[in-house]
């Protein structure tokens, strides 16, 4: 099974560029596709490839409410999950009030063919206090779980563009300043970063040789996209992060994460 997570880069582009983005991401052959900064307007949805079956989407309410006609102008940026394999069953876990926790989508995934079942939490973190939101889903992690997406928290740099922006708005008082908090939180649930593994040198703030996932304005490279998996899956799941060549093609400023599960 292949799970792909990709921040498509915000804003309304043109149909030609959208088509290129869809074609490019589908070459990775995802069974499940998670897209951050995805524009969910009626006109855009009609242009999706047939294999991309929308399971759920949560939208950026602030931006939507500032538009006189968001369906027309297409500025409903948000988080979306697609099924690209009909043999996989995905159930959104509605017992969680996730629509109040922008942006998370909790799901259960079953593939009878591959004899696998797990919980999946898709992430686009744009909240000022994510450290207060994620513990609401603690019982989700009592079963084998995957947490994947754009967390907007760097582990390889002391510079945090998301944190700086929130500080200026006075919205992140008391929030953790780096992704080191994430590593410690998931460690308590017997989970680890699929990229970092169990290498303690990699999970230190400012650790060298960490592959970037985001190139801010083409100048600052940061590792802010993560995938956390059960410790027991260390030999079962492998994460690939596409190189900067994906950025250079102009489709996005984020590299896709590709999780392959055997």
KEZA-786322 format. One line per field, with one value per residue: residue number from 1; residue in three letters; y, z, x of N, C-alpha, C in turn. Coordinates in Angstrom, 1 decimal. Example, Ala and Ser with C-alpha at 12.3 -4.5 7.8 and 13.67 -1.06 7.14 Angstrom:
<nodes>
resi <- [1,2]
resn <- [ALA,SER]
n.yy <- [-5.7,-2.2]
n.zz <- [7.8,7.1]
n.xx <- [13.2,12.8]
ca.yy <- [-4.5,-1.1]
ca.zz <- [7.8,7.1]
ca.xx <- [12.3,13.7]
c.yy <- [-3.3,0.0]
c.zz <- [7.8,7.9]
c.xx <- [13.2,12.9]
</nodes>
This chain:
<nodes>
resi <- [1,2,3,4,5,6,7,8,9,10,11,12,13,14,15,16,17,18,19,20,21,22,23,24,25,26,27,28,29,30,31,32,33,34,35,36,37,38,39,40,41,42,43,44,45,46,47,48,49,50,51,52,53,54,55,56,57,58,59,60,61,62,63,64,65,66,67,68,69,70,71,72,73,74,75,76,77,78,79,80,81,82,83,84,85,86,87,88,89,90,91,92,93,94,95,96,97,98,99,100,101,102,103,104,105,106,107,108,109,110,111,112,113,114,115,116,117,118,119,120,121,122,123,124,125,126,127,128,129,130,131,132,133,134,135,136,137,138,139,140,141,142,143,144,145,146,147,148,149,150,151,152,153,154,155,156,157,158,159,160,161,162,163,164,165,166,167,168,169,170,171,172,173,174,175,176,177,178,179,180,181,182,183,184,185,186,187,188,189,190,191,192,193,194,195,196,197,198,199,200,201,202,203,204,205,206,207,208,209,210,211,212,213,214,215,216,217,218,219,220,221,222,223,224,225,226,227,228,229,230,231,232,233,234,235,236,237,238,239,240,241,242,243,244,245,246,247,248,249,250,251,252,253,254,255,256,257,258,259,260,261,262]
resn <- [UNK,UNK,UNK,UNK,UNK,UNK,UNK,UNK,UNK,UNK,UNK,UNK,UNK,UNK,UNK,UNK,UNK,UNK,UNK,UNK,UNK,UNK,UNK,UNK,UNK,UNK,UNK,UNK,UNK,UNK,UNK,UNK,UNK,UNK,UNK,UNK,UNK,UNK,UNK,UNK,UNK,UNK,UNK,UNK,UNK,UNK,UNK,UNK,UNK,UNK,UNK,UNK,UNK,UNK,UNK,UNK,UNK,UNK,UNK,UNK,UNK,UNK,UNK,UNK,UNK,UNK,UNK,UNK,UNK,UNK,UNK,UNK,UNK,UNK,UNK,UNK,UNK,UNK,UNK,UNK,UNK,UNK,UNK,UNK,UNK,UNK,UNK,UNK,UNK,UNK,UNK,UNK,UNK,UNK,UNK,UNK,UNK,UNK,UNK,UNK,UNK,UNK,UNK,UNK,UNK,UNK,UNK,UNK,UNK,UNK,UNK,UNK,UNK,UNK,UNK,UNK,UNK,UNK,UNK,UNK,UNK,UNK,UNK,UNK,UNK,UNK,UNK,UNK,UNK,UNK,UNK,UNK,UNK,UNK,UNK,UNK,UNK,UNK,UNK,UNK,UNK,UNK,UNK,UNK,UNK,UNK,UNK,UNK,UNK,UNK,UNK,UNK,UNK,UNK,UNK,UNK,UNK,UNK,UNK,UNK,UNK,UNK,UNK,UNK,UNK,UNK,UNK,UNK,UNK,UNK,UNK,UNK,UNK,UNK,UNK,UNK,UNK,UNK,UNK,UNK,UNK,UNK,UNK,UNK,UNK,UNK,UNK,UNK,UNK,UNK,UNK,UNK,UNK,UNK,UNK,UNK,UNK,UNK,UNK,UNK,UNK,UNK,UNK,UNK,UNK,UNK,UNK,UNK,UNK,UNK,UNK,UNK,UNK,UNK,UNK,UNK,UNK,UNK,UNK,UNK,UNK,UNK,UNK,UNK,UNK,UNK,UNK,UNK,UNK,UNK,UNK,UNK,UNK,UNK,UNK,UNK,UNK,UNK,UNK,UNK,UNK,UNK,UNK,UNK,UNK,UNK,UNK,UNK,UNK,UNK,UNK,UNK,UNK,UNK,UNK,UNK,UNK,UNK,UNK,UNK,UNK,UNK]
n.yy <- [-1.2,2.2,5.4,8.8,12.0,15.5,18.9,21.1,23.8,27.0,28.9,29.9,28.5,28.1,26.1,24.6,24.4,23.1,20.7,19.7,19.4,17.4,15.3,14.9,14.1,11.7,10.0,8.8,6.7,6.5,4.8,5.9,9.3,12.3,15.7,18.9,22.3,22.3,23.2,23.4,23.8,23.8,23.9,23.2,20.6,19.1,18.7,16.7,13.7,10.6,8.5,9.7,9.7,11.6,11.5,13.0,16.4,19.3,22.7,25.9,28.0,30.8,31.9,31.2,32.5,35.1,35.5,36.6,34.8,31.9,29.4,30.1,31.6,30.0,29.8,28.0,26.9,24.0,20.8,17.6,14.3,11.5,8.5,6.2,3.7,1.2,-1.1,-0.7,0.2,3.1,4.7,7.5,8.8,9.8,10.1,11.7,15.2,16.5,18.6,21.0,21.2,22.4,21.5,18.4,15.0,12.2,8.7,5.3,2.6,-0.1,-2.9,-5.7,-7.4,-7.0,-7.7,-5.9,-3.4,-0.2,2.9,6.2,9.4,12.3,15.3,18.9,21.2,24.2,25.5,27.5,26.3,23.4,21.5,21.3,20.3,17.7,15.8,15.2,13.1,10.8,8.2,7.2,6.3,3.9,1.8,0.3,3.0,5.6,8.8,11.5,14.3,17.9,19.5,22.0,22.6,22.9,20.6,20.8,23.3,26.4,28.4,29.2,29.7,29.5,29.7,32.2,33.9,33.4,34.4,37.1,37.6,37.2,34.6,32.2,31.8,30.2,27.9,25.0,25.3,23.9,20.9,18.9,18.5,17.0,14.5,13.6,13.4,11.4,9.3,8.5,7.1,4.9,5.3,6.5,8.8,8.1,8.9,9.8,7.7,5.7,7.2,9.1,11.3,12.6,13.7,15.9,19.4,21.4,19.5,18.1,17.5,16.8,16.0,18.4,19.3,21.4,24.4,27.5,30.2,29.7,30.1,29.4,26.3,23.8,21.1,20.1,18.5,15.4,11.9,9.7,6.5,3.2,1.8,-0.9,-1.2,-0.7,-2.2,-2.7,-0.5,2.1,5.3,7.7,10.7,13.0,14.6,17.9,18.4,18.1,20.4,22.3,22.1,23.8,23.2,23.2,24.2,22.3,19.0,15.8,13.3,9.9,7.0,3.7,0.6,-2.6]
n.zz <- [0.0,-0.8,0.6,0.0,0.8,0.2,0.1,-1.9,-2.4,-1.8,-2.9,-5.8,-8.8,-12.4,-14.7,-16.3,-14.9,-12.6,-13.7,-14.4,-11.9,-10.8,-12.6,-12.1,-9.4,-9.4,-10.8,-8.9,-8.0,-5.8,-3.3,-1.3,-1.1,0.3,0.5,1.2,1.5,-0.6,-3.0,-2.8,-4.8,-6.7,-9.5,-9.7,-8.7,-10.7,-12.4,-11.5,-11.7,-12.6,-10.9,-8.5,-5.8,-3.8,-0.3,2.1,3.1,4.7,5.2,4.9,7.0,7.6,5.3,3.5,4.5,3.9,1.3,-1.3,-3.0,-2.7,-4.0,-6.7,-7.0,-5.9,-3.5,-1.4,0.4,1.9,3.7,2.2,1.5,-0.5,-2.0,-4.0,-4.9,-5.4,-3.9,-1.3,1.9,3.4,6.2,7.6,10.9,12.6,15.2,16.4,16.9,14.6,12.8,14.1,14.8,13.0,11.1,10.7,9.8,10.9,10.3,9.6,8.0,5.8,4.2,2.8,0.9,1.3,3.8,6.1,8.6,9.9,11.8,10.5,10.5,9.0,8.4,8.3,9.7,10.9,13.1,16.1,18.5,18.4,20.0,22.0,20.6,19.3,21.5,21.9,20.4,21.5,22.1,19.6,18.9,20.2,18.7,15.9,14.1,11.7,11.3,9.3,7.3,6.7,9.2,9.8,11.6,12.2,12.4,11.9,12.1,13.9,13.1,12.7,10.6,10.7,13.5,14.0,12.6,14.0,16.5,16.0,15.8,18.2,19.0,19.8,22.4,24.8,23.2,22.0,20.6,18.6,16.5,18.1,20.3,19.1,18.5,21.1,22.0,20.4,20.9,23.4,22.7,21.6,19.0,16.1,14.0,10.6,8.9,10.5,12.1,14.7,15.4,17.5,17.2,15.0,15.8,17.2,17.8,15.1,13.9,11.7,8.1,7.5,5.4,3.6,3.4,2.6,0.9,1.6,0.0,-1.8,-0.6,2.1,3.5,5.0,7.3,7.6,7.2,8.1,9.0,11.1,12.5,13.9,16.3,16.0,13.3,12.0,10.2,8.3,7.1,4.9,4.3,1.7,0.6,-1.8,-4.0,-4.3,-6.9,-7.5,-6.5,-8.1,-10.5,-10.3,-9.4,-6.7,-3.3,-1.6,-1.0,-1.9,0.5,0.6,1.7,1.9,2.5,3.5]
n.xx <- [0.8,0.5,0.8,0.4,1.4,1.0,1.6,0.1,0.6,-0.7,-3.6,-5.5,-4.8,-4.4,-6.4,-4.7,-2.3,-3.3,-4.0,-1.5,-0.4,-2.1,-1.6,1.1,1.2,-0.2,1.4,2.9,1.5,-0.4,-2.3,-3.8,-4.3,-3.3,-3.9,-2.7,-3.5,-5.4,-7.6,-11.0,-13.3,-16.4,-16.0,-13.3,-13.3,-14.5,-12.5,-10.8,-8.8,-10.3,-9.6,-9.1,-10.9,-12.8,-12.8,-13.0,-13.0,-11.7,-12.1,-10.5,-11.8,-11.5,-10.5,-12.5,-14.8,-14.1,-14.5,-16.7,-17.9,-16.9,-17.1,-17.1,-14.8,-12.9,-11.2,-11.1,-9.1,-7.8,-7.7,-7.6,-8.6,-8.1,-9.3,-7.6,-7.7,-9.9,-10.1,-9.6,-10.9,-12.1,-13.0,-14.3,-13.8,-16.3,-16.9,-15.1,-14.8,-13.7,-13.9,-13.7,-11.2,-9.2,-6.4,-7.5,-8.1,-9.5,-9.3,-10.3,-8.6,-8.9,-7.7,-8.5,-7.4,-4.7,-4.5,-4.6,-5.1,-5.6,-5.5,-5.7,-4.5,-4.8,-3.0,-2.9,-1.4,-2.3,-2.9,-2.7,-2.1,-1.3,-0.3,-2.2,-4.3,-3.8,-3.6,-6.3,-6.9,-5.8,-6.8,-7.1,-4.7,-4.3,-4.6,-2.9,-1.5,-1.2,0.2,0.2,1.5,1.5,3.0,4.0,6.0,9.4,12.1,14.7,15.8,16.2,14.7,11.3,8.9,6.1,5.6,6.7,5.0,2.6,3.3,3.5,0.8,-0.1,-1.1,0.0,0.9,2.7,3.0,4.8,8.1,9.3,9.5,10.4,8.9,6.8,8.1,8.6,6.0,4.7,6.4,5.6,3.4,4.4,5.3,7.1,9.0,8.9,10.9,13.0,13.5,15.0,17.2,18.8,20.4,19.3,17.0,17.4,17.2,18.1,19.7,22.2,22.2,19.6,17.0,15.3,11.7,10.3,10.6,11.0,9.9,11.9,14.3,14.7,15.2,13.4,12.5,9.4,7.3,5.9,5.8,4.4,4.7,3.8,6.1,6.5,6.3,8.7,10.2,8.4,7.3,8.2,9.5,9.7,11.1,10.6,13.0,14.6,14.1,11.5,10.5,11.7,10.3,8.2,5.6,4.9,5.9,6.6,7.9,6.6,5.6,6.1,4.8,5.4,3.9,4.4]
ca.yy <- [0.0,3.5,6.6,10.0,13.3,16.6,20.2,21.5,25.2,27.6,29.8,29.4,28.5,27.9,24.7,23.9,24.1,22.1,19.4,19.2,18.9,16.1,14.2,14.6,13.3,10.4,9.1,8.2,5.5,6.3,4.1,6.9,10.6,13.4,16.9,20.1,23.5,21.9,24.2,22.6,24.4,22.9,23.8,22.4,19.2,18.4,18.5,15.7,12.4,9.6,7.6,10.4,9.7,12.4,10.9,14.0,17.6,20.4,23.9,27.1,28.9,32.2,32.4,31.0,33.6,36.4,35.5,36.8,33.6,31.0,28.4,30.7,32.1,28.8,30.0,27.2,26.1,23.1,19.5,16.7,12.9,10.8,7.1,6.0,2.2,0.7,-2.3,-0.2,0.8,4.2,5.2,8.7,8.5,10.9,10.3,12.9,16.5,17.0,19.8,22.1,21.1,22.6,20.7,17.0,14.1,10.8,7.6,3.9,2.1,-1.6,-3.6,-7.2,-8.0,-6.9,-8.1,-4.8,-2.4,0.8,4.2,7.2,10.8,13.3,16.6,20.1,22.0,25.7,26.0,28.1,25.4,22.0,20.7,21.1,19.6,16.3,14.9,14.8,11.9,9.8,6.9,6.7,5.7,2.6,0.8,0.7,4.3,6.5,10.2,12.0,15.5,19.1,19.9,23.4,22.6,22.4,19.9,21.0,24.7,27.2,29.4,28.6,30.7,29.5,30.2,33.7,34.5,33.3,35.2,38.4,37.8,36.9,33.5,30.9,31.9,28.9,26.8,24.5,26.1,23.1,19.6,18.0,18.1,15.9,13.3,13.1,13.0,10.1,8.3,8.1,6.2,3.8,5.6,7.3,9.4,7.1,9.4,9.9,6.4,5.7,7.9,10.2,12.5,13.2,14.3,17.1,20.7,21.8,18.3,18.3,16.5,16.4,16.3,19.4,18.9,22.6,25.4,28.7,31.3,29.3,30.6,28.7,24.9,23.3,19.8,20.4,17.4,14.2,10.7,8.9,5.1,2.4,1.3,-2.3,-1.2,-0.2,-3.0,-2.9,0.7,2.9,6.6,8.3,12.1,13.3,15.6,19.3,18.5,18.3,21.9,23.1,22.1,24.9,22.8,23.4,24.5,21.2,17.7,14.8,12.2,8.6,5.9,2.3,-0.4,-4.0]
ca.zz <- [0.0,-0.9,1.0,-0.5,1.3,-0.5,0.1,-3.3,-2.5,-1.7,-3.9,-7.1,-10.0,-13.6,-15.0,-16.9,-13.8,-11.8,-14.4,-14.3,-10.5,-10.7,-13.3,-11.5,-8.1,-9.7,-11.3,-7.7,-7.8,-4.5,-2.9,-0.5,-1.4,1.2,-0.1,2.0,0.6,-1.7,-3.3,-3.0,-5.4,-7.6,-10.8,-9.6,-8.4,-11.9,-13.2,-10.9,-12.4,-12.2,-9.8,-7.2,-5.2,-2.5,0.9,3.0,3.0,5.7,4.5,5.7,7.2,7.6,3.9,2.8,4.9,3.4,-0.1,-1.6,-3.6,-2.7,-5.0,-8.0,-7.0,-5.6,-2.5,-0.2,0.8,3.1,3.7,1.5,1.5,-1.7,-2.2,-5.4,-5.0,-5.0,-3.0,0.1,2.5,4.3,7.0,8.5,12.3,13.0,16.7,16.8,16.4,14.0,12.0,15.0,15.0,11.7,10.0,10.9,9.4,11.4,9.5,9.7,6.7,5.8,2.9,3.0,0.0,1.9,5.2,6.9,9.1,10.8,11.8,9.7,10.9,8.0,9.1,7.8,11.0,10.8,14.4,17.0,19.7,17.9,21.2,22.7,19.8,19.0,22.6,21.9,19.6,22.1,22.0,18.2,18.8,20.9,17.6,14.9,13.5,10.9,11.3,8.2,6.7,6.9,10.6,10.0,12.7,11.8,13.4,11.5,12.2,15.0,12.5,12.5,9.9,11.2,14.8,14.0,12.2,15.0,17.6,15.6,15.9,19.6,19.0,20.1,23.7,25.5,22.3,21.8,19.6,17.5,16.4,19.1,21.1,18.4,18.7,22.4,22.2,19.7,21.6,24.4,22.1,20.9,17.5,15.7,12.7,9.7,8.3,11.5,12.8,16.1,15.4,18.4,16.7,14.0,16.4,18.0,17.0,14.3,13.5,10.3,7.1,7.5,4.1,3.7,2.7,2.3,0.5,1.8,-1.0,-2.5,0.1,3.4,3.4,6.3,7.3,8.4,6.9,8.9,9.0,12.3,12.4,15.1,16.5,15.5,11.8,11.6,9.1,7.5,6.4,4.4,3.8,0.8,0.4,-3.1,-3.9,-4.7,-8.3,-7.5,-6.2,-9.2,-11.6,-10.1,-9.0,-5.3,-2.6,-0.7,-1.6,-1.5,1.3,0.0,2.6,1.4,3.6,3.0]
ca.xx <- [0.0,1.2,0.1,1.2,1.0,1.6,1.1,0.1,0.8,-2.0,-4.1,-6.1,-4.0,-5.2,-6.7,-3.6,-1.4,-3.9,-3.9,-0.1,-0.2,-2.8,-0.9,2.4,1.1,-0.7,2.5,3.5,0.7,-1.0,-3.6,-4.4,-3.7,-3.6,-3.4,-2.8,-3.7,-6.1,-8.7,-12.2,-14.5,-17.1,-15.3,-12.0,-13.5,-14.8,-11.2,-10.0,-8.8,-11.3,-9.1,-9.1,-12.3,-12.8,-13.3,-13.4,-12.2,-12.0,-11.7,-10.0,-13.0,-11.2,-10.4,-13.8,-15.7,-13.7,-14.8,-18.1,-18.4,-15.8,-17.3,-16.8,-13.4,-12.0,-10.2,-11.4,-8.0,-8.0,-7.1,-8.4,-8.2,-8.7,-9.0,-7.2,-7.8,-11.3,-10.1,-9.4,-12.1,-11.7,-14.1,-14.0,-14.2,-17.1,-17.0,-14.2,-15.3,-12.5,-14.1,-13.4,-9.7,-8.5,-7.0,-7.2,-9.1,-9.2,-10.0,-9.9,-8.3,-8.9,-7.4,-8.6,-6.5,-3.3,-4.7,-4.1,-6.1,-5.0,-6.1,-4.9,-4.8,-4.2,-2.7,-2.4,-1.4,-2.3,-3.5,-1.7,-1.8,-1.5,0.0,-3.5,-5.3,-3.5,-4.0,-7.7,-7.0,-5.0,-7.4,-6.9,-3.3,-4.3,-4.5,-1.8,-1.9,-0.3,-0.1,1.1,1.0,2.3,2.9,4.5,7.0,10.6,13.0,16.1,16.1,15.6,13.7,10.0,8.1,4.7,5.7,7.0,3.8,1.6,3.7,3.1,-0.6,-0.4,-1.9,0.7,1.5,2.9,3.2,6.2,8.8,9.9,8.9,10.9,7.7,6.1,8.8,8.4,4.6,4.5,7.2,4.7,2.4,5.1,5.4,8.3,9.0,9.4,12.1,14.1,13.8,15.4,18.5,18.6,21.1,18.5,15.8,17.9,17.0,19.3,20.5,22.7,21.9,18.2,16.4,14.1,10.5,9.7,11.5,10.2,10.2,13.0,15.5,14.9,14.8,12.9,11.8,8.2,6.3,6.3,5.0,4.7,4.2,4.1,7.4,6.5,6.3,10.0,10.7,7.3,6.9,9.4,9.2,10.6,10.8,11.1,14.1,14.3,13.7,10.0,10.2,12.2,9.3,7.2,4.3,4.7,7.1,6.7,8.2,5.7,6.0,5.6,4.9,5.2,3.7,4.4]
c.yy <- [1.2,4.6,7.8,11.2,14.4,17.9,20.8,23.0,25.9,28.4,29.1,29.6,28.4,26.4,24.0,23.5,23.0,20.7,18.8,18.7,17.5,15.0,13.9,13.7,11.9,9.5,8.4,7.0,5.4,5.5,5.1,8.2,11.6,14.7,18.1,21.3,23.2,22.8,23.3,23.5,23.5,22.7,23.0,20.9,18.4,18.1,17.4,14.4,11.5,8.8,8.3,10.6,10.4,11.7,11.9,15.2,18.6,21.6,25.0,28.1,30.4,32.7,32.3,32.2,34.9,36.5,35.7,35.5,32.6,29.9,28.9,31.0,31.0,29.0,29.2,26.3,25.2,21.8,18.5,15.3,12.2,9.3,6.9,4.5,1.7,-0.5,-1.9,0.5,1.9,4.7,6.4,8.5,9.7,11.1,11.4,14.1,17.2,18.3,21.1,22.2,21.3,22.3,19.2,16.2,12.7,9.8,6.2,3.3,0.5,-2.0,-5.1,-7.9,-8.1,-7.3,-7.1,-3.9,-1.5,2.1,5.2,8.6,11.7,14.6,17.7,21.1,23.5,26.3,26.5,27.2,23.9,21.1,20.4,20.3,18.1,15.4,14.4,13.5,10.7,8.4,6.3,5.9,4.4,1.5,1.2,1.9,4.9,7.9,10.9,13.4,16.6,19.6,21.4,23.6,22.1,21.6,20.2,22.4,25.4,28.2,28.7,29.7,30.7,30.1,31.7,34.4,34.5,34.2,36.7,38.7,37.5,35.7,32.2,31.0,30.6,27.7,26.3,25.1,25.2,21.7,18.6,17.6,17.0,14.6,12.7,12.7,11.6,9.0,7.7,7.1,5.1,4.0,6.4,7.8,8.4,7.6,9.4,8.6,6.5,6.4,9.1,11.4,13.2,14.0,15.5,18.3,21.1,20.7,18.5,17.2,16.0,16.9,17.3,18.8,20.2,23.7,26.8,29.8,31.0,29.6,29.8,27.3,24.4,21.9,20.0,19.4,16.1,13.1,9.9,7.5,4.3,1.9,-0.1,-2.4,-0.8,-0.9,-3.3,-1.7,1.5,4.2,7.2,9.8,12.5,14.5,17.0,19.4,18.7,19.7,22.7,23.1,23.1,24.5,23.1,23.9,23.4,19.9,16.7,13.8,10.9,7.5,4.6,1.3,-1.7,-4.9]
c.zz <- [0.0,-0.4,0.7,0.2,0.7,-0.3,-1.3,-3.5,-2.7,-2.9,-5.1,-8.2,-11.3,-13.8,-15.5,-15.8,-12.9,-12.4,-14.3,-12.9,-10.3,-11.4,-12.7,-10.2,-8.4,-10.3,-10.1,-7.3,-6.4,-4.4,-2.1,-0.8,-0.4,0.7,0.9,1.0,-0.7,-1.8,-3.6,-3.5,-6.4,-9.0,-10.8,-9.4,-9.7,-12.7,-12.6,-11.7,-11.8,-11.0,-8.5,-6.7,-3.8,-1.4,1.9,2.8,4.1,5.1,5.5,5.8,7.1,6.1,3.2,3.2,4.4,1.9,-0.3,-2.2,-3.8,-3.7,-6.4,-8.0,-6.6,-4.6,-1.3,0.0,2.0,2.9,3.1,1.5,0.3,-1.6,-3.7,-5.7,-4.5,-4.0,-1.5,0.6,3.5,4.9,7.9,9.8,12.8,14.4,17.2,16.2,15.7,13.2,12.8,15.2,13.6,11.9,10.3,10.4,9.9,10.7,10.0,8.3,6.8,4.3,3.2,2.1,0.6,3.3,6.2,7.3,10.0,10.8,11.1,10.1,9.9,8.7,8.1,9.0,10.7,12.0,15.3,18.1,19.3,19.1,22.1,21.9,19.6,20.2,22.6,21.2,20.2,22.0,20.6,18.1,19.6,19.9,16.7,14.1,12.7,11.0,10.3,7.7,6.9,8.3,10.8,11.2,12.3,12.9,13.1,11.5,13.3,14.5,12.2,11.9,10.5,12.6,14.9,13.6,13.3,16.2,17.3,15.8,17.4,19.8,19.5,21.5,24.4,24.6,22.2,20.6,18.5,17.5,17.3,20.1,20.4,18.6,20.1,22.6,21.6,20.3,22.7,24.0,21.3,19.4,17.3,14.3,11.7,9.0,9.3,12.1,14.2,16.3,16.3,18.0,15.7,14.6,17.3,17.1,16.4,13.9,12.0,9.4,7.1,6.1,4.3,3.0,2.2,2.0,0.5,0.9,-1.7,-1.8,1.4,3.3,4.8,6.2,8.2,8.1,7.5,8.6,10.2,12.2,13.7,15.1,15.9,14.0,11.2,10.4,8.1,6.6,6.1,3.9,2.9,0.7,-0.9,-3.0,-4.4,-6.1,-8.5,-7.3,-7.5,-10.4,-11.4,-9.7,-7.5,-4.6,-1.5,-1.5,-1.1,-0.5,0.7,1.0,2.0,2.5,3.0,3.8]
c.xx <- [0.9,0.3,1.0,0.6,1.7,0.9,1.2,0.4,-0.5,-2.4,-4.7,-5.2,-4.9,-5.4,-5.5,-2.6,-2.0,-3.8,-2.5,0.1,-0.9,-2.1,0.4,2.2,0.6,0.3,3.2,2.6,0.1,-2.2,-4.5,-3.6,-4.2,-3.0,-3.7,-2.9,-4.4,-7.4,-10.0,-13.3,-15.1,-16.4,-14.1,-12.3,-13.9,-13.6,-10.4,-10.0,-9.8,-10.9,-9.1,-10.5,-12.2,-13.5,-13.8,-12.5,-12.7,-11.4,-11.2,-11.1,-12.7,-11.2,-11.8,-14.7,-15.3,-14.0,-16.3,-18.7,-17.3,-15.9,-16.9,-15.3,-12.4,-10.9,-10.5,-10.2,-8.3,-7.2,-8.1,-7.8,-8.9,-8.3,-8.7,-7.2,-9.1,-11.3,-9.8,-10.6,-11.6,-13.0,-13.7,-14.6,-15.0,-17.3,-16.1,-14.8,-14.2,-12.6,-13.8,-11.9,-9.0,-7.0,-6.6,-8.4,-8.8,-10.0,-9.5,-9.7,-8.3,-8.6,-7.4,-7.6,-5.1,-3.3,-4.1,-5.2,-5.3,-5.8,-5.1,-5.4,-4.0,-4.1,-2.4,-2.4,-1.2,-2.9,-2.4,-1.3,-2.1,-1.2,-1.2,-4.5,-5.0,-3.8,-5.4,-7.9,-6.2,-5.5,-7.3,-5.7,-3.2,-4.3,-3.4,-2.3,-0.8,-0.7,0.8,0.5,2.0,2.0,3.3,5.3,8.3,11.4,14.5,16.6,15.5,14.6,12.4,9.1,6.7,4.7,5.8,5.7,2.7,2.0,3.3,1.6,-1.0,-1.2,-1.3,1.4,1.5,3.1,4.6,6.8,9.4,9.2,9.5,9.8,6.9,6.8,8.6,6.9,4.3,5.3,6.4,3.7,3.1,5.1,6.6,8.2,9.6,10.6,13.3,14.5,14.1,16.7,18.3,19.3,20.2,17.4,16.2,17.6,18.3,20.2,20.9,22.1,20.5,17.6,15.2,12.9,9.8,10.8,10.8,10.7,11.5,14.3,15.8,14.4,14.5,12.3,10.6,7.1,6.8,5.3,5.4,4.0,4.5,5.5,7.5,6.5,7.7,10.5,9.6,6.9,8.2,8.9,10.2,10.1,11.4,12.1,13.6,13.9,12.2,9.6,10.6,11.2,8.2,5.8,3.9,6.0,7.4,7.1,7.1,6.4,5.3,5.9,4.5,5.1,3.6,3.5]
</nodes>
